[in-house]
Amino acid sequence: MAFRRKDNQLPEIEVKLRGLQPDAIYQVTNVDSGEIFECLGAELMRSLILKLEKPYTSLSLKYKKLK
């Protein structure tokens, strides 16, 4: 879960997940929009961009290992 505070001027942030299996494929779901994508664990640990267009908004993602 990510939150954008009222004074934050940046609409996106880069995060790096930890503890994933680099060669595994993960399914990432945006709980709010329903958007689903697949990505290697190594890619998620290197960079994941979270976009929150407006202050006082939040974003909820869930992920699970597929392979």
C-alpha positions in Angstrom: 0.0 0.0 0.0 1.3 3.5 -0.9 -0.1 6.9 0.2 0.5 10.3 -1.3 0.5 13.1 1.3 -1.0 16.5 0.7 2.3 18.3 0.3 4.0 15.8 -1.9 4.4 17.3 -5.4 5.6 14.1 -7.1 2.9 12.0 -8.8 5.0 8.9 -8.8 7.6 7.1 -6.7 10.1 4.3 -7.4 10.1 1.4 -4.9 12.1 -1.8 -4.8 10.6 -5.0 -3.4 12.7 -7.3 -1.3 12.9 -11.0 -0.7 11.5 -12.2 -4.0 12.9 -15.0 -6.1 14.8 -13.3 -8.9 13.9 -15.9 -11.6 10.3 -16.4 -10.5 7.4 -14.8 -12.4 5.0 -12.7 -10.2 1.5 -11.5 -11.0 0.9 -8.0 -9.7 -2.6 -6.7 -9.2 -3.7 -3.1 -8.7 -6.5 -3.7 -6.2 -8.0 -0.3 -7.0 -8.1 -0.4 -10.8 -8.1 -4.2 -11.4 -5.0 -3.9 -13.7 -2.9 -7.0 -13.7 0.6 -7.5 -15.1 3.3 -10.1 -14.8 7.0 -9.4 -14.0 10.1 -11.2 -13.0 11.1 -11.0 -9.3 14.4 -9.5 -10.4 12.6 -6.6 -12.1 10.4 -6.0 -9.1 13.4 -5.9 -6.9 15.2 -3.4 -9.2 12.3 -0.9 -9.8 8.5 -0.6 -9.5 7.0 2.8 -10.3 3.9 3.7 -8.3 1.7 6.5 -9.7 -0.6 8.5 -7.5 -1.9 11.5 -9.5 -3.5 13.5 -6.7 -2.6 14.3 -3.1 -4.5 12.4 -0.4 -4.7 9.2 -2.6 -3.6 5.7 -2.0 -2.7 2.7 -4.1 -3.0 -0.9 -3.1 -1.1 -3.7 -4.9 -0.9 -7.4 -4.3 1.4 -9.9 -5.8 1.8 -13.6 -6.0 4.4 -16.0 -7.4 3.2 -17.8 -10.5 6.3 -19.9 -11.6 
